[in-house]
Amino acid sequence: MESLSDTLWDVVISGTGLQQSLLALALSRSGKKILHIDPNEFYGGPEAAFSLQDAESWVGRVSAGTAGLFKSATIARCDSSTGLSSRAYSLALAPQLIHARSELLSQLVSSRAYRQVEFLAVGSFYIFKPSQDAAQQPSLTRIPSTREEVFSTTAVSAKAKRLLMKFLKFVLDYESPPQLELWQPYTDSPLVDFLQQGFKMDADLQTYIVTLTLSLDGKISTKDGLAVIRRHLSSMGVYGPGFAAIYPKWGGLSEVAQVACRAGAVGGAVYMLGTGIEKMETIEDEVTLQLTSGDTIKTRSLVRADENPSDQTGISRLVAVVGSRLNSLFEATLEGAPRPAVAIVAFPAGSLSTAAGKASEYPVYLSAHASETGECPVGQSVLYFTTFTTADAKEILERALDAFVGVTSDGQPSQVLYRLQYEQLAGQNAFRAEGSIFTLPAPFPSLSFDDSVLGPVREGWEKVMGEAAAEAEYMVFEDREGAMDDDDVYE
């Protein structure tokens, strides 16, 4: 076998984040010489999943300023958590749900990569309602998002049910000419304005609808909001009754990235973790790279990730492990539906406040994961809280955790065993091509997978493939010899 330095590589891919890994998958049947490196000792980049020990190492790198777009990472354990087994956990940096109508799933199916990923159902969406007076306790209310749930819910009035049914029917056909006339005057206005003026919805119903968009600022436009809600509604039942989205077991998008990398390796790509780029030089059509391993190599193309922050607001996250199954959150809502492993809880803007009495400026979203996700041992759950970064974000997230533990305690508060907090900056959002060097943008860390992430991957594939891209089918592969015949894409 030729040494790294003796090989002229067709492409070097730096980083094993989701985008770079999907690019490796797309190129895995191309016959090209691919070197895939990562300065980290783990796969996944900003979509990685960590054991407790790996999380501690990562926090050290964040503190040293060598973890890309992450900052202000801390870990806190309770006194009784000393016996936690590090390898029993797989805490996700990107706990994103994937809607059934997502193009990502279509590509995983057409590339046959889905066979190596186990998917689990995402269940109900809930709204946290704080107490209004001493006589009322805080509560969680399930958001009805199907005809059956609207009819059966006792959380809304008969009038509100009629409005919800009218809106759900409207959204499924909102791009047809009769419906366009109703919403186009509000295209760039906040969705709440359209809901109030076009459907006469009160504040509670508006909150239900906006929560389904998973908008981190709650100010999503009418055009974008209607598209997201239709995706949610049209995804319902695609892979089974009672759910619209799925979640990859063993750490979310990290698992998808690793499966994509395995496909690259089967296709002949060479993988090197713990190896970064120290220097680079472009001479004519070749890029010379000096690696941290000491090797100097040459490649026709280099694909890397952009880790330069933009001026957009980033997010703050709190990951908490609690010693409770939280069974009431993970109930199937329809007969014959699988038991969900993920539930979403929204804390609307203003529903939480700091010790000084300052109300939360933005919503807080919680993605609650049962042990079936493989992210924690049986008898525990992992809670992922997310909000926009503000001066009060850390305290607001802690307040959300306290509120959630209180409302789900049933007389016995769940013990919080472990906390991981961090901030993630927003990155640049445009694909860049500078000669033979191609830079993938950093996706905004959203709560559900955004198919716009896939566009730059295809651009990178077209650049690397060159003229051959015109005759190749993108992400469409035949089964390899010996592949399994099981066509299920979820369990």
C-alpha positions in Angstrom: 0.0 0.0 0.0 1.2 3.5 -0.9 2.0 5.8 2.0 -0.1 8.9 2.6 2.6 11.1 1.1 3.1 8.9 -2.0 -0.6 9.1 -2.9 -2.2 12.0 -4.9 -5.6 12.1 -3.2 -8.6 13.1 -5.2 -10.1 14.7 -2.1 -9.2 15.3 1.5 -12.2 15.8 3.8 -11.4 17.5 7.1 -13.8 16.9 9.9 -16.4 14.1 10.5 -19.4 16.3 11.2 -22.7 15.4 9.5 -22.1 17.3 6.3 -18.5 16.0 5.8 -19.7 12.5 6.6 -22.6 12.7 4.2 -20.2 13.9 1.5 -18.0 10.8 2.2 -21.2 8.7 1.8 -22.0 10.4 -1.5 -18.5 9.7 -2.8 -18.3 6.2 -1.4 -19.0 4.5 -4.8 -17.1 7.0 -7.0 -13.8 5.1 -7.0 -11.9 8.2 -6.0 -9.0 8.3 -3.6 -10.4 9.8 -0.4 -8.6 10.7 2.8 -11.0 11.6 5.6 -9.3 13.2 8.7 -10.5 14.8 11.9 -8.4 16.6 14.5 -10.8 15.2 17.1 -10.4 11.7 18.6 -14.1 11.1 18.0 -16.5 11.1 15.1 -19.4 13.6 14.6 -17.9 17.1 15.1 -20.7 19.4 16.2 -23.1 16.4 16.0 -21.0 14.2 18.3 -22.3 12.1 21.1 -20.2 11.6 24.3 -19.8 9.2 27.1 -19.4 11.0 30.5 -15.6 10.7 30.3 -15.5 12.0 26.7 -17.8 14.9 27.7 -15.3 15.9 30.4 -12.5 15.9 27.9 -14.6 17.9 25.5 -15.4 20.5 28.1 -11.6 20.9 28.6 -11.2 21.5 24.9 -14.0 24.1 25.0 -12.3 25.9 27.9 -9.1 25.9 25.9 -10.8 27.4 22.9 -10.1 24.5 20.6 -13.7 23.2 20.1 -14.8 25.3 17.2 -18.1 27.1 17.7 -18.7 26.0 21.3 -18.0 28.0 24.4 -18.8 28.2 28.2 -19.0 24.5 28.8 -19.4 23.2 32.4 -20.3 19.9 34.1 -21.9 19.4 37.4 -22.6 16.1 39.2 -24.7 15.5 42.3 -23.1 13.8 45.3 -24.8 10.5 44.6 -23.7 10.3 40.9 -20.1 9.1 41.6 -21.1 5.6 40.6 -22.4 6.5 37.1 -20.8 4.3 34.4 -19.3 6.6 31.8 -19.9 4.2 28.9 -23.5 3.8 29.7 -24.2 7.3 28.4 -24.2 8.8 24.9 -25.0 12.5 25.3 -25.8 14.2 22.0 -24.5 17.6 21.0 -27.2 17.8 18.3 -30.4 16.0 19.6 -32.4 16.9 16.5 -35.6 15.1 15.5 -36.0 14.2 11.8 -39.4 14.6 10.2 -40.6 11.7 8.1 -40.8 13.9 5.0 -37.2 15.0 5.4 -34.9 14.8 2.4 -32.3 13.4 4.7 -34.3 10.2 5.2 -34.9 9.9 1.4 -31.1 10.1 0.8 -30.4 7.5 3.6 -32.9 5.2 1.9 -31.7 5.7 -1.7 -28.0 5.3 -0.6 -29.0 2.1 1.4 -27.3 3.7 4.5 -30.6 3.5 6.5 -30.1 -0.2 7.0 -27.4 0.6 9.6 -29.4 3.1 11.6 -32.1 2.3 14.1 -34.8 4.9 14.3 -37.2 5.5 17.2 -40.5 7.4 17.2 -40.8 11.0 18.5 -44.0 11.3 20.4 -46.1 14.1 21.7 -45.5 17.8 21.9 -46.4 19.5 25.2 -46.8 23.0 26.5 -45.7 24.0 30.0 -48.3 26.2 31.7 -47.1 28.0 34.8 -49.4 28.6 37.8 -51.4 31.8 37.6 -52.3 31.8 41.3 -51.8 29.8 44.4 -54.8 27.6 43.6 -53.4 26.5 40.2 -50.5 24.1 39.8 -48.0 24.2 36.9 -48.9 21.7 34.2 -48.0 20.1 30.9 -50.6 20.1 28.2 -50.4 17.9 25.1 -50.7 19.8 21.8 -53.3 18.1 19.5 -51.9 17.9 16.0 -54.0 15.3 14.4 -57.8 15.1 13.8 -58.1 12.3 16.4 -56.2 14.3 19.0 -58.3 17.4 18.4 -61.5 15.5 18.8 -60.3 13.7 22.0 -58.5 16.5 23.8 -60.1 18.1 26.8 -57.5 20.9 27.0 -59.3 23.3 24.6 -62.8 24.4 24.2 -65.3 23.3 21.5 -64.8 26.6 19.7 -61.0 26.2 19.8 -61.3 22.7 18.4 -63.2 24.0 15.4 -60.5 26.6 14.8 -57.8 24.0 15.0 -59.6 21.7 12.6 -60.1 24.5 10.2 -56.4 25.5 10.4 -55.1 21.9 10.1 -57.2 21.4 6.9 -56.0 24.8 5.6 -52.3 24.0 6.1 -52.3 20.7 4.2 -53.4 22.7 1.1 -52.0 26.1 1.8 -50.2 26.5 -1.5 -53.3 26.0 -3.6 -54.7 29.2 -5.3 -57.8 29.6 -3.0 -55.6 29.4 0.1 -52.8 31.6 -1.2 -55.1 34.7 -1.2 -55.6 34.3 2.5 -52.0 34.1 3.8 -49.9 35.9 1.1 -50.5 39.4 2.6 -48.8 38.0 5.7 -45.9 36.3 4.0 -43.1 38.0 5.9 -45.1 38.9 8.9 -44.9 36.8 12.1 -47.0 33.7 11.9 -48.9 34.8 15.1 -50.2 37.8 13.2 -51.7 35.6 10.6 -53.2 33.2 13.2 -54.8 36.1 15.1 -56.1 38.0 12.1 -56.7 35.2 9.6 -58.1 32.6 12.0 -59.1 34.7 15.1 -57.0 32.4 17.3 -56.4 33.5 20.9 -53.0 33.5 22.5 -53.1 29.9 23.8 -54.0 28.5 20.3 -51.3 30.7 18.7 -48.8 29.2 21.2 -49.8 25.7 20.3 -49.3 26.3 16.6 -46.0 28.1 16.9 -44.7 25.4 19.2 -45.1 22.9 16.4 -42.7 25.0 14.3 -39.9 24.6 17.0 -39.0 28.2 16.4 -36.4 29.2 18.9 -37.4 32.9 18.9 -41.1 32.3 18.4 -41.1 34.9 15.6 -41.1 32.6 12.6 -42.6 34.2 9.5 -46.0 33.1 8.1 -44.4 31.7 4.9 -41.8 29.6 6.8 -44.2 28.7 9.6 -46.8 27.2 7.3 -44.2 25.2 5.4 -42.8 23.7 8.7 -46.3 22.9 10.0 -47.3 21.2 6.8 -44.2 19.1 6.9 -45.1 18.1 10.4 -48.7 17.2 9.5 -47.8 15.5 6.2 -45.1 13.5 8.1 -47.7 12.0 10.5 -48.2 8.3 9.9 -45.6 8.0 7.1 -43.6 5.3 9.0 -46.3 4.3 11.4 -49.4 5.6 13.3 -49.2 8.3 15.9 -45.9 10.1 15.1 -44.5 12.5 12.6 -40.7 12.4 13.3 -38.0 9.9 14.3 -34.8 10.0 16.2 -31.6 7.9 15.5 -30.8 5.6 18.4 -27.4 5.9 20.2 -26.9 9.7 20.0 -29.0 11.2 17.2 -27.2 12.7 14.2 -23.9 11.3 15.5 -25.0 7.9 14.6 -25.9 9.0 11.1 -22.5 10.6 10.7 -20.7 7.4 11.8 -22.8 5.2 9.5 -22.0 7.6 6.6 -18.3 7.3 7.5 -18.5 3.5 7.6 -19.9 3.6 4.0 -16.9 5.8 3.0 -14.5 3.3 4.6 -16.2 0.3 2.8 -15.8 2.3 -0.4 -12.0 2.5 0.2 -11.6 5.9 2.0 -8.8 6.1 4.5 -9.8 7.5 7.9 -7.5 9.2 10.5 -8.9 10.6 13.7 -6.7 12.8 15.8 -5.2 14.3 12.7 -5.6 17.9 11.6 -4.1 20.4 9.2 -1.2 22.5 10.3 -0.4 24.2 7.0 -1.7 24.3 3.5 -0.4 25.6 0.2 -2.0 25.7 -3.3 0.2 25.2 -6.3 -1.7 25.2 -9.6 -4.5 22.6 -9.2 -3.1 20.8 -6.2 -3.2 21.5 -2.5 -0.3 20.5 -0.3 -1.2 19.8 3.3 1.1 19.4 6.3 -0.8 17.3 8.8 -0.4 17.2 12.6 0.6 13.5 12.2 3.8 14.8 10.5 2.7 13.6 7.0 2.8 16.0 4.0 0.3 15.1 1.4 -1.1 16.4 -1.9 -4.8 16.4 -3.0 -6.8 17.7 -5.9 -9.5 19.0 -3.6 -9.9 19.9 0.1 -13.3 20.0 1.8 -13.5 21.5 5.2 -16.0 23.0 7.7 -16.3 26.7 8.5 -15.8 27.3 12.2 -15.9 31.1 12.0 -18.8 32.6 14.0 -21.4 34.9 12.4 -23.1 37.8 14.0 -26.2 35.7 14.6 -27.4 34.8 18.1 -26.3 31.3 19.1 -28.0 28.8 21.5 -27.5 27.8 25.1 -28.1 24.2 26.1 -28.5 22.3 29.3 -28.2 18.5 29.2 -29.5 16.8 32.4 -29.6 13.2 33.3 -32.4 12.4 35.8 -33.1 9.2 37.7 -36.6 8.7 36.5 -38.3 6.9 33.6 -40.8 9.7 33.0 -43.2 7.1 31.7 -46.2 9.5 31.4 -44.3 11.5 28.7 -43.7 8.5 26.5 -47.1 7.1 25.9 -48.5 6.1 22.5 -51.4 8.3 21.6 -53.0 6.0 19.1 -53.8 2.3 19.2 -51.2 0.3 17.4 -48.6 3.1 17.5 -45.1 2.4 18.8 -44.1 3.6 22.2 -42.2 6.8 21.6 -38.7 7.3 23.0 -38.6 11.2 22.6 -41.1 13.8 23.7 -41.0 17.6 23.2 -41.9 20.2 25.8 -42.1 23.9 25.1 -41.8 26.6 27.8 -43.2 29.7 26.0 -41.5 33.1 26.3 -42.5 34.6 29.6 -43.4 31.3 31.3 -40.1 31.2 33.3 -38.3 33.9 35.2 -35.0 34.6 36.9 -34.6 34.9 40.7 -34.7 38.7 40.1 -38.1 38.3 38.5 -37.1 38.9 34.8 -39.3 36.9 32.5 -37.7 34.6 29.8 -37.3 36.5 26.6 -37.4 33.5 24.3 -39.0 30.0 24.4 -37.2 27.1 26.0 -37.6 23.7 24.3 -37.0 20.4 26.0 -36.3 17.2 24.1 -36.8 14.5 26.7 -35.3 11.1 25.8 -36.1 7.7 27.4 -33.5 5.1 27.9 -34.6 3.3 24.7 -32.6 5.9 22.8 -29.5 4.2 24.2 -28.3 7.5 25.7 -28.7 6.5 29.3 -29.3 3.4 31.4 -32.7 1.9 32.0 -34.5 3.8 34.8 -33.1 7.1 33.8 -33.9 9.8 31.2 -31.8 12.5 29.4 -33.2 16.0 29.1 -32.0 18.4 26.5 -33.0 22.0 27.1 -32.4 24.7 24.4 -32.9 28.4 24.1 -31.4 31.4 22.4 -28.3 32.7 24.2 -28.9 35.8 26.4 -27.3 37.1 29.5 -29.9 35.2 31.5 -30.0 32.0 29.4 -28.1 29.8 31.9 -30.3 30.7 34.8 -33.5 30.3 32.6 -32.4 26.8 31.6 -31.9 25.9 35.2 -35.4 27.3 36.0 -36.8 25.2 33.2 -35.2 22.1 34.6 -36.5 22.8 38.1 -40.0 23.5 36.7 -40.0 20.3 34.7 -38.9 18.2 37.6 -41.6 19.7 39.7 -44.4 19.2 37.3 -43.5 15.6 36.6 -42.6 14.6 40.1 -45.9 13.1 41.1 -44.9 13.5 44.7 -41.4 12.2 44.2 -39.1 14.7 42.5 -36.7 13.2 40.0 -33.1 13.3 41.1 -30.8 15.3 38.8 -27.7 13.2 38.5 -25.7 15.1 36.0 -25.6 18.4 34.2 -23.7 19.6 31.1 -24.1 23.2 30.0 -22.7 25.0 27.0 -23.2 27.6 24.3 -23.0 27.1 20.6 -22.3 30.0 18.3 -24.0 30.4 14.9 -21.6 29.9 12.0 -21.4 31.3 8.5 -24.2 30.0 6.3 -22.8 30.1 2.7 -20.8 27.4 0.8 -17.5 28.8 -0.4 -15.2 27.7 -3.3 -11.7 29.1 -3.4 -9.9 27.3 -6.2 -9.6 23.6 -5.1 -10.6 24.4 -1.5 -14.3 24.1 -0.6 -15.7 25.2 2.7 -19.0 23.9 4.0 -21.1 26.3 6.1 -21.9 25.6 9.7 -25.6 24.8 10.0 -27.6 26.7 12.6 -28.1 24.4 15.6 -31.9 23.9 15.3 -34.2 21.5 17.1 -35.3 19.6 14.0 -33.2 18.7 11.1 -33.3 21.3 8.3 -32.9 20.0 4.8 -31.1 23.1 3.8 -28.0 21.5 5.4 -28.0 19.0 2.5 -27.5 21.6 -0.3 -23.9 22.4 0.5 -23.1 18.7 0.7 -24.3 18.2 -2.9 -22.4 21.3 -4.0 -19.2 19.8 -2.5 -20.0 16.5 -4.3 -20.4 18.3 -7.6 -17.1 20.1 -7.1 -15.2 17.0 -6.3 -16.8 14.9 -9.0 -16.3 17.5 -11.7 -17.6 16.6 -15.1 -18.5 13.1 -13.9 -21.3 14.5 -11.7 -23.4 15.1 -14.9 -23.6 11.3 -15.5 -23.8 10.1 -11.9 -26.9 9.7 -9.7 -26.5 11.6 -6.4 -26.9 9.4 -3.3 -28.5 6.6 -5.3 -26.8 3.2 -4.8 -27.6 -0.4 -5.3 -27.3 -2.8 -2.4 -23.9 -4.2 -1.8 -23.5 -7.9 -2.0 -24.6 -9.5 1.3 -26.7 -6.5 2.4 -29.7 -7.2 4.6 -33.1 -7.5 3.1 -35.0 -5.7 5.9 -36.6 -2.6 4.5 -37.9 -1.2 7.8 -36.6 2.3 8.5 -37.7 2.6 12.0 -38.5 0.4 15.0 
